[in-house]
């Protein structure tokens, strides 16, 4: 498979890793191997925190790590180099990997999809953070055609407002969109700090100093749009489930209600025996549910994790077990 290769040991020295993997112990519990020689896919590997924990705890496990950002993938390769041929890497979006997965390959026994952004990206200088003055980029894959600055400059006011509301539930979306359109008529918005200040000015004074920064949802919505996080999620879930071995387990960590809603409904639909329309008096689809839901309401971080790792506060883990191929 193109891009799937053993990582040679080409780097030297110590590298500091900045991202703390979320819901780690819960992932290790639910996705633990149940037989020898299992294969796992870490479909959004980032710096490799989850991968490192799984490979360390389960010495017979083999793993494929996927990431669309070549810079962060180099960090994962350095972190995991001591595991040798037990770990392989694919550079690109996970749904592309799933779509081109060869039928003759061994299918994975477990899959992990962590839909969150890595702490590394907030420190990457690409404008992910509203607390810094950086170029307004937000692309995880630097070769992607459109940056956040491009979206802010080009989208009509209504589309921009809808994007902020639909992607992140921003309640002042129309006010923010109007302010952006007015500001860009004078000059292009290129700075994360400039956008953050503009959004903050759209909030009433009482809402500017709470525990959540006013620009949080706007930045979240733009990042999701730039990287197709919601638009590609359905295909990502479909592809992952398709290549998962029967009897295998799949865990998905989401970080906002829009993501979690897509994941929840995807699993719920595949957990139904009958997919006929409600008005059909008799079942004609002869369907069979193809998975078991192992975490009915999803798993949220414990109090201790939320306190030690604030980035985990909105996380939710959902895990299923595949029964049949469709």
C-alpha positions, 0 to 999 in steps of 0.5 A, a space after each residue: 500500500 502506498 505510504 505504508 512502510 517500516 520506519 527506519 531509525 534515522 533520528 538521534 537525540 531527545 524529543 519532548 512530546 507535548 500532547 497528553 493522550 485523552 481517556 488513555 486507561 479507558 482505551 487500553 481497557 476496551 481495546 485491549 487485545 484478546 488474542 495473540 498477534 492482533 493488529 491495531 490501527 491508530 487512525 489519528 495518531 498525532 504524536 503517538 501517545 495512545 500508540 506508545 501506551 498500547 505497544 508498551 502494554 501489549 508486547 504481541 500487538 502490531 500497529 499501523 499509525 495514520 496521520 495527515 500532518 507529516 510534521 507531527 508524524 515525524 514526531 510519532 516515528 521518533 517516539 515509537 522507533 524502539 518498537 521496530 517492525 511492530 509499528 508501521 506508518 501511513 501518511 495521509 487522511 485515514 479515510 484514504 487509507 481505508 478506501 484503498 485497503 487491500 483485500 489481501 491484507 490482514 484486517 485490523 482487530 481494533 481501531 482507535 479514532 481520536 477526533 481531537 486536535 493535538 496540543 502540538 498543533 496549538 504550538 505549531 505556529 499555524 494559527 490554531 490558538 486564539 491566544 497567540 498572534 500567528 498567521 491564520 492557517 489552521 491546516 493539519 495537512 499543509 498541502 490542503 488548498 484553503 486556509 482559515 484566512 481564505 474562508 474568512 475572506 471568501 465566504 458570504 456573510 450567511 454561509 459564514 454565520 451558518 458555519 459558525 453555528 452548525 460546526 460549533 454551536 456559536 450563539 453569536 454567529 450572525 453578529 460575528 459573521 457581520 463583524 468579519 464581513 465589515 472588517 474584511 472590507 477594510 483589510 484581509 484578516 490574516 492574524 489569529 490574534 486579530 480574529 480573536 479580538 474581533 470575535 471577543 468584541 462581538 460578545 457582551 461584556 459579561 461574556 468576555 471573562 468567563 472560563 471559556 474564551 469567546 473565540 473558542 467556538 469560532 476557532 473550532 468551527 473554522 478549524 473543522 471547516 478547513 480540515 473537513 472534520 465533520 464532512 469527512 467523518 461519516 466516510 471515516 466511520 464507514 471506512 473504518 468499520 468496513 475494514 475492521 475484522 469481525 469480532 473486532 472493536 472500534 473506539 471513537 473519541 469526540 470532543 464536541 456535540 456535533 462530532 459526537 452526534 454523528 458518531 452516536 447515530 452511526 453506531 445506533 443505525 448499525 445496531 438496528 435489526 430493521 432499517 425499514 421506514 417507520 411507516 412500513 407495517 412489515 419488515 422487508 429489509 431482512 436486516 441484521 444488526 452488525 455491531 454491539 454497542 459497548 458504551 451506551 452513553 459513552 465514557 467521559 473523563 474522570 474528575 482527576 483527568 479533567 483537573 490534570 488535563 483540561 483538554 480532556 473536559 469535553 471528550 467522550 469515548 464510544 466503543 463498539 464490537 463488530 458482529 458481521 460484515 455488511 
